[in-house]
Amino acid sequence: MIKAIIIEDEERSREMLRDMLTEHFKNITVMALCKDVAEGKAAIEKFHPDLVFSDIELENSSAFEMLQQIDEIDFEVIFTTAYDKYAIQAIKFSALDYLLKPFSLADLSAALNHYQQKQNKKQSALQFDTLFHNLQNLQKNSKRIALPTSNGLAMIPLNEIIRCQAEVNYTNFFLSNKRKMVIAKTLKEFEELLNEYDFIRVHNSHLINLHHVVNYTRGEGGIITMSDGSEVDVSRRKKDEFLARLASI
C-alpha cells in the first residue's frame, strides 16, 4: 500500500484529488490533507509517506521552501501547479514529476505509473539536490540537468555539455573532458528543454551549446568547430538563426 499526503491550499482542489485517488487507485491510502507548509511538514514527519502531492505555491510560502526544511527527503513528490514557466523548468531539469492544473484522471494515472516505475529513494534525493541548486542559481551557466542513465540519474552542469547528437530514439551527449553519455530520450525533448539556455539545433541531428563554439566556416550552411575539436554541419535553413543566436550571447 502506498501512503500519500496531499498539500494544497485550495480546499476544493484538495478534496477533488483525494476523491480521484480513493475512487480509482485502491493501492493508495491518503494519510492527510494539508493546507499549508506547516501542516504539510508536520504530516510528512508524522506519517513518513511514500508519495506527496503538493501544489507549488502555498499560502505565504512554497513547496520548494517546505522541502528544504526537511532533513531527509526519502519520498517521491508529484507537484501540482497552474502554469508557472520558471517552476516547471526547474522541475523538468531535475527529472521530477508534475501535474498541470486542471489535470484529468488520465494525467494522474500516467504520473502514478511513472512513480511506480522509478521508486528509488536515493535517486529522489539527487533529484531534489538538483532542483534546489537550480532554484538558488539563476544564472544559465550554473544550472544542472538530471539525465536518466541505466544506473539511475547523472546530474550534469549545462556548461559541461558541448553538444548533443540524435541517434534514432536516443541522444548522445558529448561533454567536456571527452566524456560521452547515451540517453534514452529523443533529441527533440532536449531541444525543447535547453533551447533558451543558449543551446540551438543547427541540424536535424545536432543540438549544440553556443558557448562551446570556437569557429564557424561559411558555406551553404557552414561548419561549426566545437571546443572538443568536433565539427558539426549547419543546415541551410538554420544558418541565419544560428548566426543571430551566436551574435547575441
N, C-alpha and C positions, 0 to 999 in steps of 0.2 A: 504493500500500500504506500502511495506517495503522499507525504504530508505537505500541504500547501498553505501559504499565507497570502492574503490579498491586502495590498496597501494602496488606498485610493481615496482622495479627499472628497469625491462626489458620491453621495450615498447611493444614488440610482445606479451608477457605474459599478460600485462595489457589489451590490446585490445582483445585478444582471450577470456579472462574471461568475459569482458564486453559483447562481442558478444554472448557468451553462455547464459549469464543471460538475455539479452534483447530479444533473439530469443525464449527461451524456458521457461522463468519464468515471465509471464506477471504481476505478483503481486510484482515484484521487480523493483524499479527505481534506476539506478546508478547515484548518485548525483555528483561524482567526481572521476577522475583518478589521482592518485598521484604517484610521482616517488621516493620520499624520506621522511624522518621523518618530516622535516619542513612542506612540503606540506600536509602530512597526518594529522599532528596535527592541522594545520590551517583548513583543511576541516572538521575534527571532530568538532572543536569548532564552525564552521560556520553553518554546516548542521544538527548537532545533529542526527547522523544516528542511525538506529535500528541495523544495521549489518555492520561490517567492515571485508573485506577480506584483509589480509596483509601477504606478504612474511615475513619470519623471518629475513633473512639477507638483510638489505638495505644498500645503499651506505653510507659508513663511520659510520654506526650505526646499530641498530636492532629494530625490532618491540617491543621487550620487553622494551628497553630503552625508546622508544616513549611512550608506555603505562604508564610507571612510571612517566612521566611528566604530565599526565592528572589527574586533581584533582578528578574527579568522573567518573568512568567507568560505564556508565548506558546504555551500548550497548553490543551486543554479538560480538565475534570475531571468525572467522574461519581462522586459519593460513594456508598459502600455502607455501610449502617448498620442496626443494630437500632433500634427506635423510640426517638427522642430528640426530644421536642417542641421544645425550645429550638433545637437544631441544625437540625432540619428547617425550622422557621420562618425561621431566618436564611438558609438555602439558598433557600427559596421567595421570600423578599423580594428576593433577588439574581438571580432567574430562572435559577439554576443547576439542574443535574440531580442526582437521587439515585435509588438503588435501595434499597428497604426489604427487609431480610433477613427471612425467606428469599424470594428472588425467583426467578421462573420464567424459562424461555427466552423466553417471550413478553414479559416485562417487560424483559429485557436487549435484545431486538430493538427494542422501542419506544424505549428510551433511545438506542440506537445510530442509529436512524433520525432521531431528533431531533438528535443530534450532527452527522450528515451534512448536515442541512438548514441548520444555523446556523454552520458553520465560519467564524469571523470573530475573529481573534486580538485585534484592538483592542477588540472588544466584550467578549471574555473578561476583559481587563484591567479594564474598567469594572465588570464584574460582581463581580470579586474586591475591588475597592476598596469597593463597597457592602457586600459580605459582611463585610470586616474592620471597616468603620465600625460596622455593626450589632452585631458581636460585642463591640466595645470600648465601645459606648454603650448601656447597658442601659435608659436612660430611654426611655419610649414616644415622647415628642415629639422625640427625637434620631434616630430611625430613618429610613432611606431605603428606598424601594421601586424596583425596576427595572421600568419599564414598556416593553413592546415597541412600537416605532413602525415606520413604513415605512422609516425611515433607520437603524434599529438599536435602541438602548435609551436611555431617558431615566431618570436617577437622580433621583427626586423625594423630598424630605423629607416625611414624613407630615403634619407640621404645616402644610404648604402646600396640602394637599388640603382643599378646602371641602366638596365633595360629589361624588357620582358618580351618573350617571343612565343607566338602561338604554335601549338603542336596538337592538332585535332581538338580534343576536349581538355587538353592540358595546357599549362603555361609554364615555360621555362623562365626562371628568374636568374639573371646574371648579376651578381653582387660584387662589391669591392673585395679585394684580396683574392680574386679569381674563384670565388665561390659560386656554385650553381645549385638551384633548388628546382624541383619539378613539382608543381602544384596542380591538383586535380580540379581545377576550375578553368573556365574559358577566359581568353584574353579580354573579351567584351566586358566581363564582370569587373575586371581590374581597371579597364579603361574608364568605366563609369565611376568607380571609387576614387581613382587617382587623378582624374583629368584636371581638377582645379588646384592640384598640388604640383604644378609645373611638370606634369607628365603629358605627353601627346602621342597619339597614334599616328605615325608617319607613313604607315604601310599596313596593308591588311594583316600582316604577320608580326608587326613590330610596334611596341609601345616603349618610348624612351623617356628618361629623366633629362630634362633640358639642362640641368646643372652639370651633367656629365658629358656634354657635347664639347669636343675640343677642336673640331674642324668640320667645315662644310665645303664640299666640292660641287660647284654648279654643274648642271646638266639638265636633261629633260625633266627629271625630278630631282636628281642630285644624289650625292652620297654623304652620309654623316660618319665621322670618325668619333668613337666614344672614348672615354677615359681609360678603358681597358684595352684599347687598340682595335676593338671590333669595328666593322664597317656595316652600316645599315642603309639600305636603299630607301629613298623617299619617293612615294608615288607622285605622279604628276599632279593629281588633284589635291594632294596635301601640301604641296610645295609652298604656296603663298601663306597658308595658315601656319606652317612650321616656321617660316622666316619671321612672320609677325610675332608669334609667341616667343621666339628666341630673342628678338629685339626688345621685348617688353620686360624681360627678367633682369 
